C-alpha cells in the first residue's frame, strides 16, 4: 500500500510541470506553446529556461471557469502562452 501511495504522489508531482510544445513558423522562427494551468509563473520560469537571451510573449490566453464548488467561490483558471525566443 505504501508503494502505491508513493507512485501516485510521484505521478502527481511530475504532472505539475510545464511541458512546452515547439512550433516552427512559416518565416523559419520557432515559438513555444505552454499550458500554465493556473500558474503563469511556471510558464515564465520555463520561458527563461528555454530562452536565456530573452523572449517575447506572442499570444496569451486566460480562461476562467466556475468549478463544481462555485457556490463556495472557487473557480479554475487555465492560462496558455506562446513565447518566441530573441
PDB file with SEQRES, HELIX, SHEET and CRYST1 records, atoms N, CA, C and O in Angstrom:
SEQRES   1 A   86  UNK UNK UNK UNK UNK UNK UNK UNK UNK UNK UNK UNK UNK          
SEQRES   2 A   86  UNK UNK UNK UNK UNK UNK UNK UNK UNK UNK UNK UNK UNK          
SEQRES   3 A   86  UNK UNK UNK UNK UNK UNK UNK UNK UNK UNK UNK UNK UNK          
SEQRES   4 A   86  UNK UNK UNK UNK UNK UNK UNK UNK UNK UNK UNK UNK UNK          
SEQRES   5 A   86  UNK UNK UNK UNK UNK UNK UNK UNK UNK UNK UNK UNK UNK          
SEQRES   6 A   86  UNK UNK UNK UNK UNK UNK UNK UNK UNK UNK UNK UNK UNK          
SEQRES   7 A   86  UNK UNK UNK UNK UNK UNK UNK UNK                              
HELIX    1 AA1 UNK A    2  UNK A   14  1                                  13    
HELIX    2 AA2 UNK A   40  UNK A   50  1                                  11    
HELIX    3 AA3 UNK A   70  UNK A   72  5                                   3    
SHEET    1 AA1 4 UNK A  21  UNK A  24  0                                        
SHEET    2 AA1 4 UNK A  30  UNK A  37 -1                                        
SHEET    3 AA1 4 UNK A  75  UNK A  85 -1                                        
SHEET    4 AA1 4 UNK A  55  UNK A  66 -1                                        
CRYST1    1.000    1.000    1.000  90.00  90.00  90.00 P 1           1          
ATOM      1  N   UNK A   1       0.822  -1.194   0.000  1.00  0.00           N  
ATOM      2  CA  UNK A   1       0.000   0.000   0.000  1.00  0.00           C  
ATOM      3  C   UNK A   1       0.868   1.261   0.000  1.00  0.00           C  
ATOM      4  O   UNK A   1       0.578   2.227  -0.705  1.00  0.00           O  
ATOM      5  N   UNK A   2       1.936   1.235   0.802  1.00  0.00           N  
ATOM      6  CA  UNK A   2       2.828   2.382   0.875  1.00  0.00           C  
ATOM      7  C   UNK A   2       3.463   2.673  -0.481  1.00  0.00           C  
ATOM      8  O   UNK A   2       3.648   3.831  -0.855  1.00  0.00           O  
ATOM      9  N   UNK A   3       3.796   1.607  -1.216  1.00  0.00           N  
ATOM     10  CA  UNK A   3       4.413   1.751  -2.530  1.00  0.00           C  
ATOM     11  C   UNK A   3       3.446   2.413  -3.522  1.00  0.00           C  
ATOM     12  O   UNK A   3       3.858   3.246  -4.329  1.00  0.00           O  
ATOM     13  N   UNK A   4       2.174   2.042  -3.461  1.00  0.00           N  
ATOM     14  CA  UNK A   4       1.159   2.626  -4.348  1.00  0.00           C  
ATOM     15  C   UNK A   4       1.014   4.118  -4.087  1.00  0.00           C  
ATOM     16  O   UNK A   4       0.900   4.907  -5.025  1.00  0.00           O  
ATOM     17  N   UNK A   5       1.016   4.504  -2.830  1.00  0.00           N  
ATOM     18  CA  UNK A   5       0.891   5.920  -2.475  1.00  0.00           C  
ATOM     19  C   UNK A   5       2.089   6.701  -2.990  1.00  0.00           C  
ATOM     20  O   UNK A   5       1.923   7.807  -3.504  1.00  0.00           O  
ATOM     21  N   UNK A   6       3.281   6.156  -2.867  1.00  0.00           N  
ATOM     22  CA  UNK A   6       4.483   6.839  -3.363  1.00  0.00           C  
ATOM     23  C   UNK A   6       4.467   6.994  -4.875  1.00  0.00           C  
ATOM     24  O   UNK A   6       4.854   8.042  -5.393  1.00  0.00           O  
ATOM     25  N   UNK A   7       4.026   5.968  -5.588  1.00  0.00           N  
ATOM     26  CA  UNK A   7       3.937   6.042  -7.047  1.00  0.00           C  
ATOM     27  C   UNK A   7       2.905   7.095  -7.458  1.00  0.00           C  
ATOM     28  O   UNK A   7       3.154   7.886  -8.367  1.00  0.00           O  
ATOM     29  N   UNK A   8       1.756   7.104  -6.794  1.00  0.00           N  
ATOM     30  CA  UNK A   8       0.714   8.094  -7.105  1.00  0.00           C  
ATOM     31  C   UNK A   8       1.213   9.501  -6.844  1.00  0.00           C  
ATOM     32  O   UNK A   8       0.937  10.407  -7.630  1.00  0.00           O  
ATOM     33  N   UNK A   9       1.939   9.701  -5.762  1.00  0.00           N  
ATOM     34  CA  UNK A   9       2.489  11.014  -5.444  1.00  0.00           C  
ATOM     35  C   UNK A   9       3.509  11.446  -6.495  1.00  0.00           C  
ATOM     36  O   UNK A   9       3.536  12.613  -6.887  1.00  0.00           O  
ATOM     37  N   UNK A  10       4.340  10.525  -6.951  1.00  0.00           N  
ATOM     38  CA  UNK A  10       5.330  10.835  -7.985  1.00  0.00           C  
ATOM     39  C   UNK A  10       4.654  11.248  -9.286  1.00  0.00           C  
ATOM     40  O   UNK A  10       5.121  12.166  -9.960  1.00  0.00           O  
ATOM     41  N   UNK A  11       3.575  10.589  -9.641  1.00  0.00           N  
ATOM     42  CA  UNK A  11       2.833  10.936 -10.862  1.00  0.00           C  
ATOM     43  C   UNK A  11       2.226  12.327 -10.735  1.00  0.00           C  
ATOM     44  O   UNK A  11       2.264  13.102 -11.690  1.00  0.00           O  
ATOM     45  N   UNK A  12       1.672  12.655  -9.583  1.00  0.00           N  
ATOM     46  CA  UNK A  12       1.083  13.980  -9.371  1.00  0.00           C  
ATOM     47  C   UNK A  12       2.129  15.073  -9.455  1.00  0.00           C  
ATOM     48  O   UNK A  12       1.891  16.104 -10.084  1.00  0.00           O  
ATOM     49  N   UNK A  13       3.275  14.874  -8.840  1.00  0.00           N  
ATOM     50  CA  UNK A  13       4.335  15.876  -8.875  1.00  0.00           C  
ATOM     51  C   UNK A  13       4.871  16.037 -10.291  1.00  0.00           C  
ATOM     52  O   UNK A  13       5.126  17.162 -10.720  1.00  0.00           O  
ATOM     53  N   UNK A  14       5.046  14.953 -11.020  1.00  0.00           N  
ATOM     54  CA  UNK A  14       5.544  15.028 -12.394  1.00  0.00           C  
ATOM     55  C   UNK A  14       4.565  15.742 -13.299  1.00  0.00           C  
ATOM     56  O   UNK A  14       4.985  16.389 -14.259  1.00  0.00           O  
ATOM     57  N   UNK A  15       3.285  15.649 -13.030  1.00  0.00           N  
ATOM     58  CA  UNK A  15       2.270  16.282 -13.855  1.00  0.00           C  
ATOM     59  C   UNK A  15       2.142  17.774 -13.642  1.00  0.00           C  
ATOM     60  O   UNK A  15       1.422  18.439 -14.386  1.00  0.00           O  
ATOM     61  N   UNK A  16       2.826  18.321 -12.637  1.00  0.00           N  
ATOM     62  CA  UNK A  16       2.687  19.733 -12.312  1.00  0.00           C  
ATOM     63  C   UNK A  16       3.584  20.634 -13.154  1.00  0.00           C  
ATOM     64  O   UNK A  16       3.401  21.851 -13.139  1.00  0.00           O  
ATOM     65  N   UNK A  17       4.544  20.079 -13.884  1.00  0.00           N  
ATOM     66  CA  UNK A  17       5.464  20.896 -14.661  1.00  0.00           C  
ATOM     67  C   UNK A  17       4.850  21.381 -15.961  1.00  0.00           C  
ATOM     68  O   UNK A  17       3.859  20.838 -16.449  1.00  0.00           O  
ATOM     69  N   UNK A  18       5.465  22.413 -16.501  1.00  0.00           N  
ATOM     70  CA  UNK A  18       5.041  22.959 -17.791  1.00  0.00           C  
ATOM     71  C   UNK A  18       5.779  22.190 -18.881  1.00  0.00           C  
ATOM     72  O   UNK A  18       7.002  22.051 -18.832  1.00  0.00           O  
ATOM     73  N   UNK A  19       5.038  21.697 -19.855  1.00  0.00           N  
ATOM     74  CA  UNK A  19       5.614  20.925 -20.947  1.00  0.00           C  
ATOM     75  C   UNK A  19       5.462  21.718 -22.241  1.00  0.00           C  
ATOM     76  O   UNK A  19       4.406  21.659 -22.870  1.00  0.00           O  
ATOM     77  N   UNK A  20       6.506  22.469 -22.660  1.00  0.00           N  
ATOM     78  CA  UNK A  20       6.384  23.301 -23.858  1.00  0.00           C  
ATOM     79  C   UNK A  20       6.324  22.478 -25.138  1.00  0.00           C  
ATOM     80  O   UNK A  20       6.947  21.422 -25.248  1.00  0.00           O  
ATOM     81  N   UNK A  21       5.561  22.985 -26.100  1.00  0.00           N  
ATOM     82  CA  UNK A  21       5.477  22.375 -27.419  1.00  0.00           C  
ATOM     83  C   UNK A  21       6.118  23.345 -28.405  1.00  0.00           C  
ATOM     84  O   UNK A  21       5.682  24.489 -28.533  1.00  0.00           O  
ATOM     85  N   UNK A  22       7.156  22.882 -29.102  1.00  0.00           N  
ATOM     86  CA  UNK A  22       7.863  23.737 -30.056  1.00  0.00           C  
ATOM     87  C   UNK A  22       7.093  23.763 -31.368  1.00  0.00           C  
ATOM     88  O   UNK A  22       6.707  22.718 -31.892  1.00  0.00           O  
ATOM     89  N   UNK A  23       6.871  24.969 -31.896  1.00  0.00           N  
ATOM     90  CA  UNK A  23       6.167  25.150 -33.164  1.00  0.00           C  
ATOM     91  C   UNK A  23       7.077  25.926 -34.107  1.00  0.00           C  
ATOM     92  O   UNK A  23       7.631  26.957 -33.725  1.00  0.00           O  
ATOM     93  N   UNK A  24       7.234  25.443 -35.324  1.00  0.00           N  
ATOM     94  CA  UNK A  24       8.002  26.152 -36.343  1.00  0.00           C  
ATOM     95  C   UNK A  24       7.037  26.983 -37.174  1.00  0.00           C  
ATOM     96  O   UNK A  24       6.000  26.489 -37.618  1.00  0.00           O  
ATOM     97  N   UNK A  25       7.384  28.243 -37.380  1.00  0.00           N  
ATOM     98  CA  UNK A  25       6.515  29.142 -38.135  1.00  0.00           C  
ATOM     99  C   UNK A  25       6.975  29.225 -39.588  1.00  0.00           C  
ATOM    100  O   UNK A  25       8.063  28.760 -39.931  1.00  0.00           O  
ATOM    101  N   UNK A  26       6.152  29.812 -40.424  1.00  0.00           N  
ATOM    102  CA  UNK A  26       6.447  29.886 -41.863  1.00  0.00           C  
ATOM    103  C   UNK A  26       7.673  30.749 -42.171  1.00  0.00           C  
ATOM    104  O   UNK A  26       8.308  30.577 -43.211  1.00  0.00           O  
ATOM    105  N   UNK A  27       8.009  31.681 -41.263  1.00  0.00           N  
ATOM    106  CA  UNK A  27       9.178  32.525 -41.516  1.00  0.00           C  
ATOM    107  C   UNK A  27      10.481  31.895 -41.007  1.00  0.00           C  
ATOM    108  O   UNK A  27      11.534  32.532 -41.042  1.00  0.00           O  
ATOM    109  N   UNK A  28      10.408  30.653 -40.537  1.00  0.00           N  
ATOM    110  CA  UNK A  28      11.602  29.942 -40.100  1.00  0.00           C  
ATOM    111  C   UNK A  28      11.919  30.081 -38.618  1.00  0.00           C  
ATOM    112  O   UNK A  28      12.842  29.436 -38.120  1.00  0.00           O  
ATOM    113  N   UNK A  29      11.170  30.908 -37.913  1.00  0.00           N  
ATOM    114  CA  UNK A  29      11.414  31.052 -36.477  1.00  0.00           C  
ATOM    115  C   UNK A  29      10.652  29.979 -35.699  1.00  0.00           C  
ATOM    116  O   UNK A  29       9.809  29.271 -36.248  1.00  0.00           O  
ATOM    117  N   UNK A  30      10.963  29.880 -34.438  1.00  0.00           N  
ATOM    118  CA  UNK A  30      10.299  28.908 -33.581  1.00  0.00           C  
ATOM    119  C   UNK A  30       9.586  29.609 -32.431  1.00  0.00           C  
ATOM    120  O   UNK A  30      10.037  30.642 -31.938  1.00  0.00           O  
ATOM    121  N   UNK A  31       8.488  29.039 -32.024  1.00  0.00           N  
ATOM    122  CA  UNK A  31       7.743  29.513 -30.861  1.00  0.00           C  
ATOM    123  C   UNK A  31       7.456  28.316 -29.976  1.00  0.00           C  
ATOM    124  O   UNK A  31       7.447  27.174 -30.433  1.00  0.00           O  
ATOM    125  N   UNK A  32       7.225  28.591 -28.721  1.00  0.00           N  
ATOM    126  CA  UNK A  32       6.866  27.546 -27.772  1.00  0.00           C  
ATOM    127  C   UNK A  32       5.472  27.827 -27.218  1.00  0.00           C  
ATOM    128  O   UNK A  32       5.199  28.923 -26.730  1.00  0.00           O  
ATOM    129  N   UNK A  33       4.603  26.840 -27.298  1.00  0.00           N  
ATOM    130  CA  UNK A  33       3.268  26.924 -26.719  1.00  0.00           C  
ATOM    131  C   UNK A  33       3.311  26.221 -25.372  1.00  0.00           C  
ATOM    132  O   UNK A  33       3.818  25.104 -25.268  1.00  0.00           O  
ATOM    133  N   UNK A  34       2.776  26.875 -24.333  1.00  0.00           N  
ATOM    134  CA  UNK A  34       2.786  26.288 -22.998  1.00  0.00           C  
ATOM    135  C   UNK A  34       1.431  26.461 -22.326  1.00  0.00           C  
ATOM    136  O   UNK A  34       0.812  27.522 -22.408  1.00  0.00           O  
ATOM    137  N   UNK A  35       0.990  25.424 -21.673  1.00  0.00           N  
ATOM    138  CA  UNK A  35      -0.206  25.467 -20.845  1.00  0.00           C  
ATOM    139  C   UNK A  35       0.263  25.603 -19.404  1.00  0.00           C  
ATOM    140  O   UNK A  35       0.901  24.698 -18.866  1.00  0.00           O  
ATOM    141  N   UNK A  36      -0.053  26.737 -18.778  1.00  0.00           N  
ATOM    142  CA  UNK A  36       0.439  27.053 -17.440  1.00  0.00           C  
ATOM    143  C   UNK A  36      -0.489  26.559 -16.337  1.00  0.00           C  
ATOM    144  O   UNK A  36      -0.142  26.640 -15.158  1.00  0.00           O  
ATOM    145  N   UNK A  37      -1.650  26.054 -16.696  1.00  0.00           N  
ATOM    146  CA  UNK A  37      -2.639  25.752 -15.663  1.00  0.00           C  
ATOM    147  C   UNK A  37      -3.092  27.062 -15.048  1.00  0.00           C  
ATOM    148  O   UNK A  37      -3.512  27.968 -15.769  1.00  0.00           O  
ATOM    149  N   UNK A  38      -3.017  27.182 -13.739  1.00  0.00           N  
ATOM    150  CA  UNK A  38      -3.385  28.446 -13.097  1.00  0.00           C  
ATOM    151  C   UNK A  38      -2.162  29.201 -12.586  1.00  0.00           C  
ATOM    152  O   UNK A  38      -2.302  30.142 -11.805  1.00  0.00           O  
ATOM    153  N   UNK A  39      -0.961  28.801 -13.016  1.00  0.00           N  
ATOM    154  CA  UNK A  39       0.282  29.392 -12.525  1.00  0.00           C  
ATOM    155  C   UNK A  39       1.116  29.937 -13.677  1.00  0.00           C  
ATOM    156  O   UNK A  39       1.936  29.221 -14.251  1.00  0.00           O  
ATOM    157  N   UNK A  40       0.903  31.205 -14.012  1.00  0.00           N  
ATOM    158  CA  UNK A  40       1.670  31.815 -15.100  1.00  0.00           C  
ATOM    159  C   UNK A  40       3.164  31.861 -14.762  1.00  0.00           C  
ATOM    160  O   UNK A  40       4.010  31.835 -15.657  1.00  0.00           O  
ATOM    161  N   UNK A  41       3.474  31.929 -13.495  1.00  0.00           N  
ATOM    162  CA  UNK A  41       4.870  31.952 -13.062  1.00  0.00           C  
ATOM    163  C   UNK A  41       5.636  30.721 -13.510  1.00  0.00           C  
ATOM    164  O   UNK A  41       6.831  30.803 -13.796  1.00  0.00           O  
ATOM    165  N   UNK A  42       4.955  29.572 -13.576  1.00  0.00           N  
ATOM    166  CA  UNK A  42       5.606  28.349 -14.038  1.00  0.00           C  
ATOM    167  C   UNK A  42       6.002  28.487 -15.503  1.00  0.00           C  
ATOM    168  O   UNK A  42       7.069  28.023 -15.905  1.00  0.00           O  
ATOM    169  N   UNK A  43       5.151  29.122 -16.302  1.00  0.00           N  
ATOM    170  CA  UNK A  43       5.479  29.335 -17.719  1.00  0.00           C  
ATOM    171  C   UNK A  43       6.591  30.356 -17.879  1.00  0.00           C  
ATOM    172  O   UNK A  43       7.446  30.210 -18.753  1.00  0.00           O  
ATOM    173  N   UNK A  44       6.592  31.381 -17.053  1.00  0.00           N  
ATOM    174  CA  UNK A  44       7.663  32.380 -17.109  1.00  0.00           C  
ATOM    175  C   UNK A  44       9.005  31.732 -16.772  1.00  0.00           C  
ATOM    176  O   UNK A  44      10.015  32.004 -17.422  1.00  0.00           O  
ATOM    177  N   UNK A  45       9.007  30.882 -15.760  1.00  0.00           N  
ATOM    178  CA  UNK A  45      10.245  30.175 -15.391  1.00  0.00           C  
ATOM    179  C   UNK A  45      10.715  29.276 -16.532  1.00  0.00           C  
ATOM    180  O   UNK A  45      11.910  29.229 -16.824  1.00  0.00           O  
ATOM    181  N   UNK A  46       9.800  28.568 -17.176  1.00  0.00           N  
ATOM    182  CA  UNK A  46      10.163  27.683 -18.287  1.00  0.00           C  
ATOM    183  C   UNK A  46      10.651  28.505 -19.478  1.00  0.00           C  
ATOM    184  O   UNK A  46      11.598  28.101 -20.152  1.00  0.00           O  
ATOM    185  N   UNK A  47      10.019  29.656 -19.751  1.00  0.00           N  
ATOM    186  CA  UNK A  47      10.443  30.519 -20.857  1.00  0.00           C  
ATOM    187  C   UNK A  47      11.858  31.050 -20.604  1.00  0.00           C  
ATOM    188  O   UNK A  47      12.659  31.137 -21.535  1.00  0.00           O  
ATOM    189  N   UNK A  48      12.169  31.402 -19.360  1.00  0.00           N  
ATOM    190  CA  UNK A  48      13.521  31.854 -19.026  1.00  0.00           C  
ATOM    191  C   UNK A  48      14.536  30.741 -19.224  1.00  0.00           C  
ATOM    192  O   UNK A  48      15.677  30.997 -19.608  1.00  0.00           O  
ATOM    193  N   UNK A  49      14.127  29.512 -18.966  1.00  0.00           N  
ATOM    194  CA  UNK A  49      14.997  28.357 -19.161  1.00  0.00           C  
ATOM    195  C   UNK A  49      15.224  28.079 -20.652  1.00  0.00           C  
ATOM    196  O   UNK A  49      16.345  27.789 -21.071  1.00  0.00           O  
ATOM    197  N   UNK A  50      14.145  28.169 -21.452  1.00  0.00           N  
ATOM    198  CA  UNK A  50      14.231  27.892 -22.887  1.00  0.00           C  
ATOM    199  C   UNK A  50      14.923  29.007 -23.661  1.00  0.00           C  
ATOM    200  O   UNK A  50      15.571  28.752 -24.675  1.00  0.00           O  
ATOM    201  N   UNK A  51      14.789  30.234 -23.189  1.00  0.00           N  
ATOM    202  CA  UNK A  51      15.269  31.414 -23.922  1.00  0.00           C  
ATOM    203  C   UNK A  51      16.208  32.235 -23.038  1.00  0.00           C  
ATOM    204  O   UNK A  51      15.788  33.262 -22.504  1.00  0.00           O  
ATOM    205  N   UNK A  52      17.449  31.821 -22.868  1.00  0.00           N  
ATOM    206  CA  UNK A  52      18.361  32.544 -21.974  1.00  0.00           C  
ATOM    207  C   UNK A  52      18.661  33.976 -22.426  1.00  0.00           C  
ATOM    208  O   UNK A  52      19.089  34.794 -21.611  1.00  0.00           O  
ATOM    209  N   UNK A  53      18.446  34.295 -23.698  1.00  0.00           N  
ATOM    210  CA  UNK A  53      18.687  35.650 -24.212  1.00  0.00           C  
ATOM    211  C   UNK A  53      17.425  36.507 -24.205  1.00  0.00           C  
ATOM    212  O   UNK A  53      17.418  37.606 -24.760  1.00  0.00           O  
ATOM    213  N   UNK A  54      16.363  36.014 -23.585  1.00  0.00           N  
ATOM    214  CA  UNK A  54      15.110  36.756 -23.516  1.00  0.00           C  
ATOM    215  C   UNK A  54      14.072  36.214 -24.483  1.00  0.00           C  
ATOM    216  O   UNK A  54      14.375  35.383 -25.339  1.00  0.00           O  
ATOM    217  N   UNK A  55      12.866  36.686 -24.337  1.00  0.00           N  
ATOM    218  CA  UNK A  55      11.757  36.206 -25.157  1.00  0.00           C  
ATOM    219  C   UNK A  55      10.668  37.269 -25.205  1.00  0.00           C  
ATOM    220  O   UNK A  55      10.651  38.212 -24.414  1.00  0.00           O  
ATOM    221  N   UNK A  56       9.768  37.087 -26.154  1.00  0.00           N  
ATOM    222  CA  UNK A  56       8.556  37.908 -26.206  1.00  0.00           C  
ATOM    223  C   UNK A  56       7.360  36.967 -26.144  1.00  0.00           C  
ATOM    224  O   UNK A  56       7.385  35.863 -26.690  1.00  0.00           O  
ATOM    225  N   UNK A  57       6.324  37.426 -25.473  1.00  0.00           N  
ATOM    226  CA  UNK A  57       5.083  36.649 -25.428  1.00  0.00           C  
ATOM    227  C   UNK A  57       4.260  37.077 -26.630  1.00  0.00           C  
ATOM    228  O   UNK A  57       3.826  38.225 -26.716  1.00  0.00           O  
ATOM    229  N   UNK A  58       4.047  36.150 -27.560  1.00  0.00           N  
ATOM    230  CA  UNK A  58       3.334  36.486 -28.786  1.00  0.00           C  
ATOM    231  C   UNK A  58       1.832  36.256 -28.663  1.00  0.00           C  
ATOM    232  O   UNK A  58       1.056  36.802 -29.447  1.00  0.00           O  
ATOM    233  N   UNK A  59       1.419  35.458 -27.690  1.00  0.00           N  
ATOM    234  CA  UNK A  59      -0.006  35.191 -27.505  1.00  0.00           C  
ATOM    235  C   UNK A  59      -0.214  34.720 -26.069  1.00  0.00           C  
ATOM    236  O   UNK A  59       0.538  33.889 -25.559  1.00  0.00           O  
ATOM    237  N   UNK A  60      -1.238  35.260 -25.431  1.00  0.00           N  
ATOM    238  CA  UNK A  60      -1.557  34.843 -24.060  1.00  0.00           C  
ATOM    239  C   UNK A  60      -3.072  34.744 -23.918  1.00  0.00           C  
ATOM    240  O   UNK A  60      -3.806  35.631 -24.353  1.00  0.00           O  
ATOM    241  N   UNK A  61      -3.524  33.669 -23.312  1.00  0.00           N  
ATOM    242  CA  UNK A  61      -4.948  33.439 -23.079  1.00  0.00           C  
ATOM    243  C   UNK A  61      -5.160  33.096 -21.618  1.00  0.00           C  
ATOM    244  O   UNK A  61      -4.391  32.333 -21.033  1.00  0.00           O  
ATOM    245  N   UNK A  62      -6.192  33.653 -21.034  1.00  0.00           N  
ATOM    246  CA  UNK A  62      -6.544  33.326 -19.659  1.00  0.00           C  
ATOM    247  C   UNK A  62      -8.031  33.016 -19.632  1.00  0.00           C  
ATOM    248  O   UNK A  62      -8.866  33.912 -19.764  1.00  0.00           O  
ATOM    249  N   UNK A  63      -8.354  31.743 -19.460  1.00  0.00           N  
ATOM    250  CA  UNK A  63      -9.751  31.313 -19.447  1.00  0.00           C  
ATOM    251  C   UNK A  63     -10.101  30.862 -18.030  1.00  0.00           C  
ATOM    252  O   UNK A  63      -9.483  29.946 -17.488  1.00  0.00           O  
ATOM    253  N   UNK A  64     -11.091  31.513 -17.446  1.00  0.00           N  
ATOM    254  CA  UNK A  64     -11.530  31.155 -16.104  1.00  0.00           C  
ATOM    255  C   UNK A  64     -12.911  30.529 -16.177  1.00  0.00           C  
ATOM    256  O   UNK A  64     -13.820  31.060 -16.815  1.00  0.00           O  
ATOM    257  N   UNK A  65     -13.050  29.391 -15.512  1.00  0.00           N  
ATOM    258  CA  UNK A  65     -14.331  28.691 -15.483  1.00  0.00           C  
ATOM    259  C   UNK A  65     -14.745  28.485 -14.038  1.00  0.00           C  
ATOM    260  O   UNK A  65     -13.912  28.268 -13.158  1.00  0.00           O  
ATOM    261  N   UNK A  66     -16.028  28.556 -13.817  1.00  0.00           N  
ATOM    262  CA  UNK A  66     -16.542  28.260 -12.490  1.00  0.00           C  
ATOM    263  C   UNK A  66     -16.476  26.750 -12.291  1.00  0.00           C  
ATOM    264  O   UNK A  66     -16.805  25.982 -13.195  1.00  0.00           O  
ATOM    265  N   UNK A  67     -16.055  26.337 -11.123  1.00  0.00           N  
ATOM    266  CA  UNK A  67     -15.926  24.913 -10.849  1.00  0.00           C  
ATOM    267  C   UNK A  67     -17.196  24.372 -10.217  1.00  0.00           C  
ATOM    268  O   UNK A  67     -18.163  25.103 -10.003  1.00  0.00           O  
ATOM    269  N   UNK A  68     -17.178  23.087  -9.923  1.00  0.00           N  
ATOM    270  CA  UNK A  68     -18.305  22.424  -9.288  1.00  0.00           C  
ATOM    271  C   UNK A  68     -18.635  23.076  -7.951  1.00  0.00           C  
ATOM    272  O   UNK A  68     -19.797  23.120  -7.547  1.00  0.00           O  
ATOM    273  N   UNK A  69     -17.621  23.577  -7.270  1.00  0.00           N  
ATOM    274  CA  UNK A  69     -17.827  24.223  -5.972  1.00  0.00           C  
ATOM    275  C   UNK A  69     -17.982  25.731  -6.105  1.00  0.00           C  
ATOM    276  O   UNK A  69     -17.563  26.475  -5.219  1.00  0.00           O  
ATOM    277  N   UNK A  70     -18.576  26.187  -7.195  1.00  0.00           N  
ATOM    278  CA  UNK A  70     -18.715  27.623  -7.439  1.00  0.00           C  
ATOM    279  C   UNK A  70     -19.477  28.322  -6.323  1.00  0.00           C  
ATOM    280  O   UNK A  70     -19.218  29.491  -6.036  1.00  0.00           O  
ATOM    281  N   UNK A  71     -20.384  27.643  -5.709  1.00  0.00           N  
ATOM    282  CA  UNK A  71     -21.129  28.261  -4.619  1.00  0.00           C  
ATOM    283  C   UNK A  71     -20.223  28.587  -3.443  1.00  0.00           C  
ATOM    284  O   UNK A  71     -20.599  29.372  -2.571  1.00  0.00           O  
ATOM    285  N   UNK A  72     -19.044  28.000  -3.407  1.00  0.00           N  
ATOM    286  CA  UNK A  72     -18.054  28.336  -2.377  1.00  0.00           C  
ATOM    287  C   UNK A  72     -17.115  29.437  -2.854  1.00  0.00           C  
ATOM    288  O   UNK A  72     -16.212  29.843  -2.123  1.00  0.00           O  
ATOM    289  N   UNK A  73     -17.317  29.909  -4.046  1.00  0.00           N  
ATOM    290  CA  UNK A  73     -16.494  30.982  -4.581  1.00  0.00           C  
ATOM    291  C   UNK A  73     -15.239  30.510  -5.292  1.00  0.00           C  
ATOM    292  O   UNK A  73     -14.336  31.310  -5.535  1.00  0.00           O  
ATOM    293  N   UNK A  74     -15.161  29.234  -5.630  1.00  0.00           N  
ATOM    294  CA  UNK A  74     -13.950  28.756  -6.293  1.00  0.00           C  
ATOM    295  C   UNK A  74     -14.128  28.743  -7.809  1.00  0.00           C  
ATOM    296  O   UNK A  74     -15.232  28.572  -8.325  1.00  0.00           O  
ATOM    297  N   UNK A  75     -13.032  28.924  -8.489  1.00  0.00           N  
ATOM    298  CA  UNK A  75     -13.034  28.865  -9.944  1.00  0.00           C  
ATOM    299  C   UNK A  75     -11.728  28.244 -10.393  1.00  0.00           C  
ATOM    300  O   UNK A  75     -10.769  28.162  -9.626  1.00  0.00           O  
ATOM    301  N   UNK A  76     -11.697  27.808 -11.636  1.00  0.00           N  
ATOM    302  CA  UNK A  76     -10.498  27.206 -12.197  1.00  0.00           C  
ATOM    303  C   UNK A  76     -10.028  28.072 -13.351  1.00  0.00           C  
ATOM    304  O   UNK A  76     -10.817  28.495 -14.195  1.00  0.00           O  
ATOM    305  N   UNK A  77      -8.734  28.327 -13.371  1.00  0.00           N  
ATOM    306  CA  UNK A  77      -8.158  29.169 -14.399  1.00  0.00           C  
ATOM    307  C   UNK A  77      -7.212  28.341 -15.255  1.00  0.00           C  
ATOM    308  O   UNK A  77      -6.496  27.477 -14.747  1.00  0.00           O  
ATOM    309  N   UNK A  78      -7.214  28.610 -16.558  1.00  0.00           N  
ATOM    310  CA  UNK A  78      -6.286  27.943 -17.467  1.00  0.00           C  
ATOM    311  C   UNK A  78      -5.606  29.023 -18.297  1.00  0.00           C  
ATOM    312  O   UNK A  78      -6.240  29.701 -19.106  1.00  0.00           O  
ATOM    313  N   UNK A  79      -4.312  29.168 -18.082  1.00  0.00           N  
ATOM    314  CA  UNK A  79      -3.527  30.169 -18.777  1.00  0.00           C  
ATOM    315  C   UNK A  79      -2.651  29.473 -19.802  1.00  0.00           C  
ATOM    316  O   UNK A  79      -1.970  28.497 -19.487  1.00  0.00           O  
ATOM    317  N   UNK A  80      -2.668  29.973 -21.025  1.00  0.00           N  
ATOM    318  CA  UNK A  80      -1.782  29.458 -22.059  1.00  0.00           C  
ATOM    319  C   UNK A  80      -0.988  30.635 -22.644  1.00  0.00           C  
ATOM    320  O   UNK A  80      -1.502  31.747 -22.766  1.00  0.00           O  
ATOM    321  N   UNK A  81       0.264  30.369 -22.998  1.00  0.00           N  
ATOM    322  CA  UNK A  81       1.100  31.406 -23.603  1.00  0.00           C  
ATOM    323  C   UNK A  81       1.897  30.826 -24.760  1.00  0.00           C  
ATOM    324  O   UNK A  81       2.194  29.632 -24.795  1.00  0.00           O  
ATOM    325  N   UNK A  82       2.231  31.683 -25.692  1.00  0.00           N  
ATOM    326  CA  UNK A  82       3.178  31.363 -26.759  1.00  0.00           C  
ATOM    327  C   UNK A  82       4.334  32.329 -26.602  1.00  0.00           C  
ATOM    328  O   UNK A  82       4.122  33.538 -26.501  1.00  0.00           O  
ATOM    329  N   UNK A  83       5.558  31.813 -26.579  1.00  0.00           N  
ATOM    330  CA  UNK A  83       6.729  32.681 -26.458  1.00  0.00           C  
ATOM    331  C   UNK A  83       7.644  32.449 -27.647  1.00  0.00           C  
ATOM    332  O   UNK A  83       7.723  31.353 -28.203  1.00  0.00           O  
ATOM    333  N   UNK A  84       8.327  33.516 -28.014  1.00  0.00           N  
ATOM    334  CA  UNK A  84       9.314  33.454 -29.106  1.00  0.00           C  
ATOM    335  C   UNK A  84      10.632  33.938 -28.530  1.00  0.00           C  
ATOM    336  O   UNK A  84      10.714  35.043 -27.994  1.00  0.00           O  
ATOM    337  N   UNK A  85      11.653  33.119 -28.640  1.00  0.00           N  
ATOM    338  CA  UNK A  85      12.978  33.473 -28.132  1.00  0.00           C  
ATOM    339  C   UNK A  85      13.594  34.588 -28.974  1.00  0.00           C  
ATOM    340  O   UNK A  85      13.351  34.678 -30.177  1.00  0.00           O  
ATOM    341  N   UNK A  86      14.382  35.420 -28.336  1.00  0.00           N  
ATOM    342  CA  UNK A  86      15.092  36.509 -29.040  1.00  0.00           C  
ATOM    343  C   UNK A  86      16.419  36.015 -29.550  1.00  0.00           C  
ATOM    344  O   UNK A  86      17.164  36.776 -30.168  1.00  0.00           O  
TER     345      UNK A  86                                                      
END                                                                             
